[in-house]
Each structure stands twice: as C-alpha cells, then as structure tokens.
Amino acid sequence: DGDAHIYLGSSGWLSALIDRVYETSEGSYQLNSINPELMIYGGCTNSCCLMFEWAIDRFYKKERKEMGSGIYDFIETEISKIKPGCEGLHAAPWLFGEQFPIPDPFVRASFFNISEKHTRAHFIRAVLESLCFSMRGQIEVYRKDCGKKLSEIFVNGGGSLSPQWMQMMADILKIPVYVPKETRHSGAVGAAIAAAIGLGWCSMDDTSKFIGTEKCYYPDDTTAGFYDEKYDIFYELYDSIKELSKKINETT
C-alpha cells in the first residue's frame, strides 16, 4: 500500500497501490491489481512523450533526420545549457485535451510568455518541465483523494532515459526519483512476474528481487521554491484559458 510509479510513454500516468476503494476525483481510475488485497489508483496525462516528440519534430527536424536516435543525446546537451524555468517561458502539453489531473477535453497545448531571448532549447525544456508539473498535479490529487503522501517514486518508460528530465522531475516533485533497470521493458518484466506468481514459481513477496535500480535522482533544494511558483502559474494559465479553449474547440 502506497508504492507508486510514474510511466512516461506516449501518454503518462501515476499508478499507486491502495488498500480499498476511495471516492476519487474526476479523471482518476481504480483497478484491481494482481494482489487481491490491493487495488491500483491512477490517472493519465494524454500527451506525454507524444508532446516531447511533437516538439522535437518541429524544432529539430533536420537534426533528427541526420542523427536518428542520437537526437536524444544531442537534445540532452542542448537543454543542459538552459536554466531551470526557461527564462520565463511556459508550456502546456495538452495536444489532445486532458484527462488527469485536469479533466478537460477542450483545452489544447500552448506556449506562453515567448520573448526574443528564447531558443528552441528553451521550448524543449519548457515542454519537459510542463510534463513534470502535470505529474506533480497527479500526485497532489492522489494525496487529496486517498490521504496519502509519497516519499519517493519510481519512473519508467522511455522518458526515464533522460537524465536532464529525471533531475527536473525530482526537483519539481521534491522527492527522490528512481529509474529501474530495464526501464523500457517494465511492462514485460511485470507480465513475467505475474505469470511466475500464477504458476507458483514465486510469491508476491519475491517481486522486489526481480526489479533493480539503475539510477537515483535527488531533489535540489535550491530550486524547490522557484519551481513551486512556476507550478502554480502552470495551473493559473489553465484557469485563464479554459473557457476560451472550450469556445474555440467544442465545435471543431
């Protein structure tokens, strides 16, 4: 109970184990787990790495064609030169509307407060920061719904391979972030463990033996207050545009 992870794939979500059914917020879900004593609480951000890939295709199209998968290391270097906060640039990742923590099918992605000093690296970093804000929002709704606080989090999926992004995640969530071994294949590892338990080869208590930790990221306290302010602005921006977004998109 209370174990949790964030998945960063085309969409992104928080999943946390809970000990009973709760009255939860719109956009969240509760599912049975393979442990009959626990359930899964979660919610999904529609556009996660999908938003990241969209930004790469728009700002680094030439380099991606030339570098192939090497584009990710190139972008790591680019965004490492940008200060946290992107010099006032804000992004919102809602390409297809949003489910959780904002249940709104009409809102769309945006950039706000663009100035002449912003480069393409600022835009990419702003996207990654915005996705961390979305995950922090999911955790805060989980805390409100279930009355539980997370002291650490595992992050898996392709997005967890970015050291820059994972350090942002730790700084914005203000808790340690752990990336498991074989992070891109976590689903396959979980399926194998479930099958092994079902066949009686191991018990539920043995599962941690199959899951190692590849890297750990710890929050930098010097950026905590700064990111707190930008996190609040992220949701203030949503409040300021939600009615206009509905007006624009509900008939298109």
C-alpha positions in Angstrom: 0.0 0.0 0.0 1.4 3.4 -1.0 4.0 2.1 -3.5 3.8 4.1 -6.7 5.3 4.8 -10.1 5.1 7.2 -12.9 5.2 6.0 -16.5 6.5 8.2 -19.3 5.4 6.9 -22.7 3.3 8.4 -25.4 0.9 9.1 -22.6 1.9 9.4 -19.0 0.4 8.3 -15.7 0.7 7.9 -12.0 -0.1 4.4 -10.6 -0.3 3.9 -6.8 -1.3 0.8 -4.8 -4.2 1.4 -2.5 -5.8 -0.7 0.2 -9.5 0.0 -0.5 -11.9 1.8 -2.9 -12.0 5.6 -2.4 -14.3 8.4 -3.5 -11.9 9.9 -6.1 -11.6 13.0 -8.4 -12.9 13.2 -11.9 -10.4 11.7 -14.4 -8.9 9.2 -11.9 -9.5 5.4 -12.0 -9.3 2.5 -9.6 -8.5 -1.0 -10.9 -7.9 -4.5 -9.5 -4.3 -5.5 -9.1 -2.8 -9.0 -9.2 -2.7 -8.8 -5.4 -6.3 -9.4 -4.2 -5.6 -7.3 -1.1 -4.7 -4.1 -3.1 -6.1 -2.0 -5.9 -4.5 0.5 -8.3 -5.2 4.2 -8.2 -4.2 6.2 -11.2 -4.8 8.8 -13.8 -3.5 9.6 -17.3 -2.0 12.6 -19.0 -3.0 12.2 -22.6 0.2 13.7 -24.3 3.5 12.9 -22.5 6.4 11.7 -24.7 4.0 12.4 -27.6 4.3 16.1 -26.8 8.0 15.8 -26.4 8.3 14.0 -29.8 6.0 16.7 -31.4 8.4 19.4 -30.2 11.4 17.5 -31.5 9.8 17.1 -34.9 9.1 20.9 -35.1 12.3 22.3 -33.7 14.9 19.6 -34.5 13.6 18.1 -37.7 16.8 18.4 -39.7 19.0 17.1 -36.9 16.6 14.2 -36.2 16.9 13.2 -39.9 20.7 13.3 -39.7 21.2 11.8 -36.3 18.4 9.2 -35.9 18.2 8.0 -32.3 21.2 10.2 -31.5 18.9 13.2 -31.4 18.1 12.5 -27.8 21.7 12.8 -26.6 22.0 16.0 -28.7 18.9 17.5 -27.0 20.3 16.5 -23.6 23.3 18.6 -24.3 21.1 21.5 -25.6 18.8 21.7 -22.6 21.6 21.3 -20.1 22.6 24.8 -21.1 19.1 26.3 -20.2 18.5 27.4 -16.7 15.5 25.9 -14.8 12.4 27.9 -15.6 13.4 28.6 -19.2 13.8 32.3 -18.5 10.0 32.8 -18.1 8.8 30.5 -20.9 5.8 28.3 -20.0 4.5 25.3 -21.9 1.3 23.3 -21.6 1.3 19.7 -23.1 -2.4 19.2 -23.9 -2.3 18.3 -27.6 -5.5 16.2 -27.4 -7.2 17.7 -24.4 -6.5 16.3 -21.0 -7.8 13.6 -18.6 -5.9 13.9 -15.4 -5.2 15.9 -13.3 -7.2 18.3 -15.5 -10.4 16.6 -16.9 -10.9 18.8 -19.9 -11.4 17.5 -23.5 -11.3 21.0 -25.0 -8.0 22.5 -23.7 -5.0 22.4 -26.1 -1.3 22.7 -25.9 0.4 26.1 -25.8 3.5 28.2 -25.1 3.2 31.4 -23.1 5.4 34.4 -22.5 7.7 33.9 -25.5 10.4 36.6 -25.9 13.3 37.3 -28.3 15.8 35.5 -25.9 14.1 32.1 -26.2 15.7 29.5 -28.4 14.4 26.1 -29.5 16.2 24.5 -26.4 14.1 26.7 -24.2 10.9 25.4 -25.9 12.0 21.7 -25.4 12.9 22.2 -21.8 9.6 24.1 -21.1 7.8 21.1 -22.5 9.6 18.7 -20.2 9.0 21.0 -17.2 5.3 21.2 -18.0 5.1 17.4 -18.0 6.7 17.3 -14.6 4.1 19.8 -13.4 1.4 17.5 -14.7 2.8 14.6 -12.8 3.0 16.7 -9.7 -0.6 17.6 -10.1 -1.5 13.9 -10.3 0.4 13.2 -7.1 -1.4 16.1 -5.3 -4.8 14.8 -6.5 -3.8 11.3 -5.2 -2.9 12.8 -1.9 -6.3 14.6 -1.7 -8.3 11.6 -2.8 -6.5 8.9 -0.7 -5.0 11.0 2.2 -1.5 9.6 1.5 1.8 11.2 0.8 4.6 9.8 -1.4 8.1 10.0 -0.1 9.7 8.5 -3.3 8.7 7.5 -6.8 9.9 5.1 -9.4 9.7 6.4 -13.0 9.8 4.1 -16.0 9.2 4.2 -19.8 11.3 5.8 -22.5 11.2 9.2 -20.9 13.1 8.0 -17.8 16.2 7.5 -20.0 16.7 11.3 -20.0 19.0 12.4 -17.0 18.0 16.0 -17.5 14.3 15.2 -17.4 14.7 13.0 -14.4 16.5 15.6 -12.4 13.7 18.1 -13.3 11.2 15.5 -12.1 13.0 15.1 -8.7 13.3 18.9 -8.3 9.6 19.6 -9.2 8.2 16.6 -7.2 10.6 17.3 -4.3 11.1 13.6 -3.7 13.7 11.1 -4.8 13.2 9.6 -8.3 14.4 6.1 -9.0 14.8 4.6 -12.5 14.6 0.8 -12.6 16.8 -1.4 -14.6 15.3 -2.4 -18.0 13.0 0.7 -17.7 11.9 0.5 -21.3 10.7 -3.1 -20.7 9.0 -2.7 -17.3 5.7 -4.0 -18.8 7.3 -7.2 -20.0 9.1 -7.7 -16.7 5.8 -7.2 -14.8 4.0 -9.6 -17.0 6.7 -12.2 -16.5 6.5 -11.8 -12.7 2.7 -12.0 -12.8 3.0 -15.3 -14.7 5.6 -16.7 -12.3 3.3 -15.9 -9.4 0.4 -17.5 -11.1 2.4 -20.7 -11.8 3.5 -20.9 -8.2 7.2 -20.3 -9.0 7.5 -17.4 -6.6 5.3 -15.4 -4.2 4.1 -11.8 -4.2 6.8 -11.1 -1.6 9.5 -12.1 -4.0 8.7 -9.5 -6.7 11.3 -6.9 -5.5 14.1 -9.4 -6.2 13.4 -9.0 -9.9 13.5 -5.2 -10.0 16.8 -3.4 -9.7 17.5 0.3 -9.6 19.6 1.8 -12.4 19.8 5.4 -11.3 18.7 7.6 -8.5 17.9 11.4 -8.7 17.5 13.5 -5.6 15.8 16.9 -5.4 17.9 20.0 -5.4 16.6 22.2 -2.6 17.9 25.4 -4.2 15.3 25.1 -7.0 12.3 23.9 -4.9 10.8 27.4 -4.2 11.4 28.5 -7.7 9.6 25.5 -9.2 6.8 25.9 -6.7 6.0 29.3 -8.1 6.1 28.1 -11.7 4.0 25.1 -10.8 1.3 27.4 -9.5 1.5 29.5 -12.7 1.0 26.3 -14.8 -2.4 25.8 -13.3 -3.3 29.5 -13.2 -2.7 29.6 -17.0 -5.1 26.7 -17.4 -7.7 28.6 -15.4 -7.2 31.6 -17.5 -7.7 29.9 -20.9 -10.2 27.0 -20.2 -13.3 28.9 -21.2 -11.7 30.3 -24.3 -10.4 26.8 -25.2 -13.9 25.4 -24.9 -15.3 28.2 -27.1 -12.7 27.5 -29.8 -12.7 23.7 -29.7 -16.2 22.4 -28.8 -17.5 23.0 -32.3 -14.3 21.9 -34.2 
